[in-house]
């Protein structure tokens, strides 16, 4: 099981108007290296993906992506589901987010597994990425003659 959390620890991320979306993304990925957050102009429905044309530029300031809200910390636990995190970001901060999971060299939307915890998603990403890397290394070691 892959986790950067100590028991009962939670990740706190500052959500303030003067921070860039990319800073939130970096903070999140420090704890969940096989997951990433993307931000969109509008939220998606549970089980649906987000339209690429609604993707926000990660260089944008938070104040340019949401209605006026107070500066707060978001507290994230590895036991939270993807859906809970996405709802928390939207309801409390006005940020429409989508979690993606790494699979080798690609990022997959987690919309079909929004009910999984962040830890489950991150572990699945670690396992998939490790398997794909090992399969590539094994293919590179095959003598074609």
C-alpha positions in Angstrom: 0.0 0.0 0.0 1.4 3.4 -1.1 0.8 6.3 1.3 2.7 9.4 2.3 0.3 9.9 5.3 1.2 9.0 8.8 -1.7 7.6 10.9 -4.5 10.2 11.4 -2.6 12.7 9.3 -4.4 14.9 6.8 -3.2 17.1 4.0 -4.0 20.8 4.4 -4.0 22.9 1.3 -4.4 26.7 1.4 -7.1 28.0 -0.9 -6.6 31.7 -1.3 -7.3 34.1 -4.2 -3.7 34.9 -4.8 -2.5 31.3 -5.3 -2.4 29.7 -8.8 -4.3 26.6 -9.6 -0.9 24.9 -10.3 0.1 25.4 -6.7 -3.0 23.5 -5.5 -2.2 20.8 -8.0 1.4 20.5 -6.8 0.4 20.4 -3.1 -2.1 17.6 -3.9 0.4 15.6 -6.0 3.1 15.7 -3.3 0.8 13.4 -1.2 -0.8 11.5 -4.1 2.0 11.2 -6.8 -0.2 8.9 -8.9 -3.1 11.3 -8.9 -3.6 14.8 -10.2 -6.3 17.5 -10.0 -7.5 19.4 -13.0 -9.8 22.4 -12.7 -12.7 23.1 -15.0 -15.1 26.0 -15.7 -18.1 23.9 -14.6 -18.5 20.7 -12.4 -19.2 17.3 -13.9 -22.0 15.0 -12.9 -21.1 12.0 -10.8 -19.9 9.2 -13.1 -19.4 11.6 -16.0 -16.2 13.0 -17.3 -15.3 16.6 -17.8 -15.2 18.2 -21.2 -11.7 19.2 -22.3 -12.9 22.5 -23.7 -13.8 23.5 -20.1 -10.3 22.8 -18.7 -8.9 25.9 -16.9 -5.3 27.0 -17.5 -3.3 26.0 -14.4 -1.5 29.4 -14.4 -4.7 31.1 -13.5 -5.2 32.7 -10.1 -7.8 31.1 -7.9 -9.7 34.4 -7.7 -10.2 34.3 -11.5 -11.8 30.8 -11.3 -14.4 31.2 -8.6 -16.8 33.6 -7.0 -15.6 35.5 -4.0 -15.0 33.2 -1.1 -12.9 33.3 2.1 -9.3 32.1 2.3 -9.3 28.7 3.9 -7.4 25.5 4.2 -8.9 22.4 2.7 -8.3 19.3 4.8 -7.9 16.1 2.7 -7.7 12.6 4.2 -6.6 9.6 2.2 -9.9 7.9 3.3 -12.0 10.5 1.4 -13.6 9.4 -1.9 -12.9 11.2 -5.1 -16.5 12.3 -5.1 -16.2 13.8 -1.6 -13.1 15.7 -2.5 -14.6 17.1 -5.7 -17.8 18.1 -4.0 -15.8 19.7 -1.1 -13.8 21.8 -3.6 -16.9 23.0 -5.4 -19.2 23.6 -2.5 -16.7 25.3 -0.2 -14.4 27.0 -2.7 -16.3 27.3 -6.0 -13.7 25.2 -7.8 -14.9 22.5 -10.2 -12.3 19.8 -10.0 -11.7 16.3 -11.6 -9.3 13.8 -10.2 -7.1 11.8 -12.7 -5.2 8.6 -12.0 -1.9 7.7 -13.7 -1.7 4.6 -15.8 1.7 4.3 -17.3 2.3 7.5 -19.3 -1.3 8.5 -19.5 -3.8 10.1 -17.1 -7.3 8.6 -16.8 -10.3 10.4 -15.4 -11.5 8.6 -12.3 -15.2 9.3 -13.1 -16.1 5.5 -13.2 -14.5 5.1 -9.8 -15.5 8.3 -8.0 -16.6 6.2 -5.1 -13.0 4.9 -4.4 -10.9 6.6 -1.7 -8.0 8.7 -2.7 -5.7 6.1 -1.2 -7.3 3.3 -3.4 -7.0 5.5 -6.5 -3.3 6.4 -5.7 -2.5 2.7 -5.0 -4.1 1.6 -8.3 -2.1 4.2 -10.2 1.1 3.1 -8.5 0.3 -0.6 -9.4 -0.7 0.1 -13.0 2.3 2.4 -13.6 4.7 -0.2 -12.1 3.2 -3.1 -14.2 3.4 -1.1 -17.4 7.0 -0.1 -16.6 8.0 -3.7 -15.9 6.3 -4.9 -19.1 8.2 -2.3 -21.1 11.5 -3.4 -19.5 10.7 -7.0 -20.2 10.0 -6.3 -23.9 13.2 -4.3 -24.2 15.1 -7.4 -22.9 13.7 -9.7 -25.6 16.2 -10.7 -28.2 14.5 -10.3 -31.6 16.7 -13.0 -33.2 
